[in-house]
Amino acid sequence: MKTDIQIAHETKLLHIKDIAAKLSIPEDELEFYGKDKAKLSDECLKRIESNPDGKLVLVTAINPTPMGEGKTTITVGLGEALGQLNISSVIALREPSLGPCFGIKGGAAGGGYAQVVPMEDLNLHFTGDFHAITSANNLLAAMLDNHLHQGNELNIDPKQIVWKRCMDMNDRVLRNIVVGLGRKADGVTREDGFVISVASEIMAILCLTDSMADLKVRLGNIIVAYTYDKKPVTAADLKAVGAMAALLKDAIKPNLVQTLEHTPAIVHGGPFANIAHGCNSVRATKAALKLADVVVTEAGFGADLGAEKFFDIKCRKADLKPSAVVITVTMRALKYNGGMQKEDLIKEDLVTLEKGIVNLDKHIENLHKYHVPIVVALNHRAEDTDAEIAFVKKHCESYNCRFAVADVFAKGGEGGIALAEEVLQALEAPNDFSLLYPDELPLPQKIETIAKEIYGADGVTFDATAAASLKDLAALGFSNLPVCMAKNQYSLSDDPKKLGRPKNFTINIREVYVSAGAGFVVAITGTVMTMPGLPKVPAAEYVGVDEDGMITGLF
């Protein structure tokens, strides 16, 4: 089969104004970035505010494995299939990060015949949103260090600075650095570090804001440091809000592109799900709901991270109500969770499949707690056998879940018709969506609720610094905020080696801090990193440009 990038290059794209016309968006409400990308203008977003909302479908997955489960591919293929059924639909996705693109994952715009295009633009600079976020983040860092150098009127304790610089690349050597070395004129010497841009609080803010006015309030609330007497210092205190907002004025506008089958796709924002909240922007999702009858969106990594945060952070903050959830699985991922070695995954093995399907079971049980109809989508591969498919189908139905085989990678929308039909039926099923915990629950109990109910842990332990931080945050009035758990994506536990459905474990919280602008408290578990590193053989080694300027090797 052709590579993803070959398929993308062979597809003739429609002019983006023609994609917009499908959504009744006139040309003068677009801000063009060439012929195949555009931003939705403020005028467009304001005009559609009175439109009725469509129905929202979340695509999530079991815990990811090294082979990949194809959650974005299923999202795109489902949107294309709905289009083939003449259902007005829009796909709402996150923008890919350069870190994973050049690291271990490669591109992130779907795959095969279920892709969002132009895929190389999406995976690289796109419309510059991530660059704007990175610049705003680092402007704030520069103003903070300049304030220290110029006399420190705010009485900031250099050892209690919590704001870090960022860049959209995996670079482990930047996790812990020292700045201000050299002469006195080179600034105050102190320890610092970088996070990847998709872990920046500004990324989270951009994805949770609903207007420029709200954006500026949220930016102003960012806590960058604490004084010697432990009082928070904010971006507003540093007078950085206006300049940061100026850098983000275009980045807050959602981007419109298309799939290989010309289904409209709104792609905007991209917080990581293992270290941030893992959903595309509220503005993009709400715009999509005003423009189509069915919106298909996704949340990062497995349902224990992406879906939980989609519900308990994004839906809570934006007053969204999902109408159905799709759980993406692959046969090889289920067998991998059952203990099968990677080189054997193409072999039929119902015994190992039964052992590994417990991972899916836990995710189904978790999603039932939110009282939303569930469809399990098997992302089909050529080696999947009839016996294996029959086993998974029967197993899902025993859990009161709809089930469909989706062959969208090989067949595009046509391969997703069965899934689309199941989703349409699920949209008519009873739906009593509710959140996992109330706002008023204390922060330690929120963390414990997620750990026990979603991960299946026996309990939670807190390092001394984390316990002290929780007390400080409660004293500062942040107890009512939701919790964003930073956890590895490969396991339900905080140990990535514990596959399947781990039991008899506790979750250790080593650090807790508030993202006051975004409006949530972050709890870091285990050894999860906010700045990833490159693998031994990074995907960047295979990327190039030919003599005609065509990018190759993205995947």
Disulfide bonds with the S-S distance in Angstrom:
none
